Amino acid sequence: MKSLLYLLALVLVSQALAVSFPEVQNVSDPLFPYAGDNFNGYIQVNNATGSNIYYHLFGYNNGSINNSQVPLLFWLQGGPGCGSEIAMYCELGPYSVIANASSPTNYSLIPRNTSWTKLGHVVFVDQPIGSGFSAAQGGEAINTTAQAAVQFQVFIARFFQVFPQFLQNDVYLLGESYAGHWIPAFANYLLTNTSNSYIKLKGVGLGDAWVNPLYQTPVYSTFCYVVGLLNQKERDYIKLLEMQSVQAMLAGDYVYGSLLSNYILDYVCEAGGGCDEDNYRNYPPPGEDPVSIAQDFLNEAFVQQKLKLPIPYNFSMCSDAVGNDMLADNSESVADKLPLVLNKLKTLIYVGQDDENVNYEGILAYFKRVRWEGVQDLLNQNKSMWTLNGDIVGYFKETGNVTFVTVLKSGHLVPGDQPEPAFDMMNRFINDLPFN
């Protein structure tokens, strides 16, 4: 019996290895309301295991990818382990998905007027391997941001070989949440590796970014107390856990530090009556939030067929396996990667006013300790009002090539909560337009 099971296992492994993951395929289809180029594909990042990174590419403004006059925007999701489909379907992609019982498919895709495809070609990337539709093969796992940076280097190098028309385009790395780890590390890797000199890396955008847990962790107690999620007893309890988490990080026990930090996140919104940790003002019914609806949509067989996926997926917006693999990394800092980025690249740092997950107080706490000569100048400035159509939508500060923005009435997923201001913010940043 054991030998039979062994043979069966070999057959299943060989079948899995025999699956072809196409590097590029056209997925334009009436299901997807987008008139422009619409491609997806898989780029192998480890020849030994066959692990790959999935991407979805849209041409600029319902048009062709052969436009060299607009930027190429790479979007990196957080987690770690979340697929960029969160941003694609729920925040800034060309269409959003809604549950619609009257539709033959039970879903409707609605064109998004504030899609960032109106700002440039957009590439939504599922990384590290095991996130979204990307495949971690042969038991491979990514445990650190440094390992992810190596594979992103492989991904982007091959991406430009597959799409050489983008060699003339300015490149931006954009993302939110754990992209606060990805982007500083990836940008450093691209800037310091001479083999990347052909990539016209122009700027980065860090949204509600998790950069330095040592300083971003010990703020939940005060922030959540001030906004009314915690009473005084609960605040003091969380403060104790924060101290234990920081002590663990300082001792090098990053796993325990992360476990405590994650528990704090869960506890705070539970104590606050079941709020959404991404936006403490929201209390969404389970399964009815946009991310859950999009996840259900992407698990439909007909959707995966339209996307031409080579294998059926039990799709999850955020992979628990990847999160567990990177548990220690979650408590390590990448703030040492920021000075080079801030000196070399246009940089946008933005935070949602109502984000409990990666909150405003924590962003300031880590940023004031970054070893960059412009930090104090930026922090000492008075905030300026940013208006859109006569309404105040946020505040900003600027020094040199760095812009710091607070977006009002938004949480962790800023483009989802405030699509018009988020589009306006990114338009100003990319096109060097003043905020005042």
Residue pairs with C-beta under 8 A, 6 or more apart in sequence:
16 137
17 50
17 137
19 310
19 311
20 310
21 41
21 42
21 44
21 52
21 135
21 310
22 41
22 42
22 308
22 310
23 41
23 42
23 43
23 158
23 162
24 39
24 40
24 41
24 162
24 163
25 39
25 40
25 41
25 308
26 37
26 38
26 39
27 38
27 39
27 40
27 56
27 306
27 307
27 308
28 34
28 37
28 38
29 38
29 306
31 109
31 303
31 306
32 38
32 94
32 95
32 109
32 306
33 94
33 95
33 109
33 110
33 111
34 58
34 62
34 94
34 95
34 111
34 117
35 62
36 58
36 59
36 60
36 61
36 62
36 63
36 64
36 94
36 117
37 57
37 58
37 59
37 63
37 64
37 65
38 57
38 58
38 59
39 56
39 57
39 65
40 54
40 55
40 56
40 57
40 307
40 308
41 54
41 55
41 57
41 162
42 52
42 53
42 54
42 55
42 133
42 134
42 135
42 310
43 52
43 53
43 55
43 154
43 155
43 158
43 159
43 162
44 50
44 51
44 52
44 158
45 51
45 52
45 53
45 129
45 151
45 154
45 155
46 129
46 137
46 140
46 151
46 154
48 138
49 136
49 137
49 138
49 139
49 140
50 135
50 137
50 138
51 129
51 134
51 135
51 136
51 137
51 138
51 140
51 151
52 129
52 134
52 135
52 137
53 125
53 126
53 127
53 128
53 129
53 134
53 151
53 152
53 155
54 125
54 126
54 132
54 133
54 134
54 135
55 123
55 124
55 125
55 126
55 155
55 159
56 84
56 85
56 88
56 123
56 124
57 65
57 121
57 122
57 123
57 124
57 163
58 93
58 94
58 117
58 121
58 122
59 65
59 67
59 117
59 121
60 67
60 70
60 117
60 118
60 119
60 120
60 121
61 70
61 117
61 118
62 94
62 117
65 121
65 163
65 165
65 166
66 165
67 121
68 165
68 166
68 168
68 169
70 119
70 120
70 121
70 169
71 119
71 120
71 121
71 169
71 170
71 171
71 172
71 202
71 430
72 120
72 121
72 123
72 166
72 169
72 170
72 171
72 172
73 116
73 119
73 120
73 121
73 122
73 123
73 172
73 174
74 123
74 125
74 156
74 171
74 172
74 173
74 174
75 84
75 87
75 88
75 92
75 116
75 122
75 123
75 124
75 125
75 174
75 175
76 84
76 125
76 127
76 173
76 174
76 175
76 179
76 182
76 183
76 186
77 83
77 84
77 85
77 86
77 87
77 125
77 126
77 131
77 132
77 175
77 176
77 177
77 178
77 179
78 175
78 176
78 177
78 178
78 179
78 180
78 210
79 131
79 177
79 178
79 318
79 319
79 322
79 323
80 128
80 131
80 178
80 181
80 322
80 323
80 326
80 329
80 330
81 128
81 130
81 131
81 318
81 319
81 320
81 321
81 322
81 323
81 326
82 131
82 132
82 177
82 178
82 317
82 318
82 319
83 126
83 131
83 132
83 133
83 134
83 315
83 316
83 317
83 318
84 124
84 125
84 126
84 132
85 124
85 126
85 132
85 133
85 294
85 295
85 298
85 317
86 291
86 294
86 317
86 413
87 93
87 124
87 176
87 413
87 415
88 124
89 95
89 96
89 97
89 290
89 294
89 297
89 298
90 96
90 290
90 291
90 294
90 413
90 416
91 413
91 414
91 415
91 416
91 419
91 422
92 112
92 114
92 115
92 116
92 122
92 415
92 419
92 422
92 423
93 112
93 115
93 116
93 117
93 122
93 124
94 111
94 112
94 115
94 117
95 109
95 110
95 111
95 112
95 115
96 109
96 110
96 112
96 290
97 107
97 108
97 109
97 110
97 290
97 293
97 294
97 297
98 107
98 108
98 110
98 293
99 106
99 107
99 293
99 296
100 106
100 107
100 108
105 300
105 302
107 293
107 297
107 300
112 419
113 419
114 415
114 419
114 420
114 422
114 423
116 122
116 415
116 423
116 426
118 423
119 423
119 426
119 427
119 430
119 431
120 169
120 172
120 430
121 166
121 169
123 159
125 155
126 132
126 133
126 134
127 134
127 148
127 151
127 152
127 155
127 182
128 134
128 142
128 147
128 148
128 151
128 322
128 326
129 135
129 136
129 137
129 140
129 142
129 151
130 136
130 141
130 142
130 319
130 321
130 322
130 325
131 319
131 322
132 315
132 317
132 319
133 309
133 313
133 315
136 142
136 322
141 321
141 322
141 325
142 148
142 151
142 322
142 325
142 326
143 325
143 326
143 328
143 329
144 326
144 328
144 329
144 332
145 181
145 182
145 185
145 326
145 329
145 332
145 334
146 185
148 182
148 185
148 186
149 182
149 185
149 186
149 188
149 189
150 189
152 182
152 186
152 189
153 186
153 189
153 190
153 193
153 196
156 190
156 196
156 199
157 195
157 196
159 166
160 166
160 167
160 198
160 199
167 198
167 200
168 200
169 200
170 200
170 202
170 203
171 199
171 200
171 201
171 202
172 201
172 202
172 203
172 204
172 205
172 430
173 182
173 183
173 186
173 187
173 201
173 203
173 204
173 205
174 183
174 204
174 205
174 207
174 426
175 182
175 183
175 205
175 206
175 207
175 209
176 206
176 207
176 208
176 209
176 412
176 413
176 414
177 207
177 208
177 209
177 210
177 357
177 358
177 412
178 210
178 330
179 206
179 207
179 209
180 206
180 208
180 209
180 210
180 211
180 334
180 358
181 210
181 211
181 329
181 334
183 204
183 205
183 206
183 209
183 341
184 204
184 206
184 211
184 334
184 335
184 337
184 338
184 341
185 334
185 337
187 201
187 204
187 337
187 340
187 341
187 345
188 337
188 340
188 341
189 196
190 196
190 199
190 201
191 201
191 340
191 341
191 344
191 345
192 340
201 345
202 345
202 346
203 345
203 346
203 347
203 348
203 401
203 429
203 430
204 341
204 345
204 346
204 347
204 348
205 347
205 348
205 350
205 426
205 429
206 347
206 348
206 349
206 350
207 350
207 351
207 414
208 350
208 351
208 352
208 355
208 357
208 358
208 363
208 412
208 414
209 349
209 358
209 363
210 216
210 330
210 358
211 333
211 334
211 335
211 338
211 366
212 333
212 334
212 335
212 366
212 369
213 249
213 257
213 258
213 261
213 330
213 331
213 332
213 333
214 246
214 249
214 250
214 331
214 333
214 366
215 362
215 365
215 366
215 369
216 358
216 362
216 363
216 365
216 366
217 242
217 245
217 246
217 249
217 257
217 261
217 264
217 331
217 362
218 239
218 242
218 243
218 245
218 246
218 365
219 242
219 359
219 361
219 362
219 365
220 238
220 242
220 264
220 265
220 268
220 356
220 359
220 362
221 230
221 235
221 236
221 238
221 239
221 242
222 235
222 239
222 361
223 356
223 359
223 360
223 361
223 362
224 230
224 235
224 238
224 268
224 272
224 280
224 356
225 231
225 232
225 234
225 235
227 280
227 356
228 272
229 268
229 269
229 271
229 272
229 275
229 280
229 356
230 238
230 268
230 271
230 272
234 271
238 264
238 267
238 268
241 260
241 263
241 264
241 267
242 260
242 264
244 260
245 256
245 257
245 260
245 261
245 264
245 331
246 257
248 254
248 256
248 257
248 260
248 331
249 257
249 331
249 332
254 327
254 328
254 329
254 330
254 331
254 332
255 327
255 328
255 331
257 331
258 327
258 328
258 330
258 331
259 327
261 330
261 331
262 330
265 277
265 356
265 357
266 277
268 277
268 356
269 275
269 276
269 277
269 280
269 356
272 280
273 283
274 283
275 281
275 282
275 283
275 356
276 282
276 283
276 284
276 289
276 411
277 356
277 357
277 412
278 355
278 356
278 357
278 411
278 412
278 413
279 352
279 354
279 355
279 356
279 410
279 411
279 412
279 413
279 417
280 354
280 355
280 356
280 411
281 354
281 411
282 411
286 292
287 293
287 296
290 416
291 317
294 317
295 315
295 316
295 317
297 303
298 304
298 313
298 315
299 313
299 314
299 315
301 312
304 312
304 313
304 315
323 330
333 366
335 366
335 369
335 370
336 371
338 370
338 372
339 370
339 371
339 372
341 347
342 370
342 372
342 374
342 401
342 402
343 372
345 401
346 401
346 429
347 401
347 402
347 403
348 403
348 405
348 425
348 426
348 429
349 363
349 367
349 402
349 403
349 404
349 405
350 404
350 405
350 406
350 407
350 414
350 425
351 358
351 359
351 360
351 363
351 405
351 406
351 407
351 414
352 407
352 410
352 411
352 412
352 413
352 414
352 417
352 418
353 360
353 394
353 406
353 407
353 408
353 409
353 410
354 409
354 410
354 411
354 417
355 410
355 411
355 412
356 411
356 412
357 411
357 412
358 412
360 406
364 379
367 375
367 379
367 404
368 375
368 379
374 399
374 400
374 402
377 399
378 397
378 398
378 399
378 402
378 404
379 397
381 397
381 398
381 399
383 395
383 396
383 397
383 406
384 395
384 396
384 397
384 435
384 436
385 392
385 394
385 395
385 436
386 392
386 393
386 394
386 395
386 396
386 405
386 421
386 425
386 435
386 436
387 393
388 420
388 421
388 424
392 408
393 407
393 408
393 418
393 420
393 421
393 424
394 405
394 406
394 407
394 408
394 421
394 425
395 405
395 406
395 408
396 403
396 404
396 405
396 406
396 435
396 436
397 403
397 404
398 404
398 435
403 429
403 435
405 425
405 435
407 414
407 417
407 418
407 421
407 422
407 425
408 418
408 421
409 417
409 418
410 417
410 418
410 421
410 422
411 417
414 422
415 422
415 423
425 435
427 433
428 434
428 435
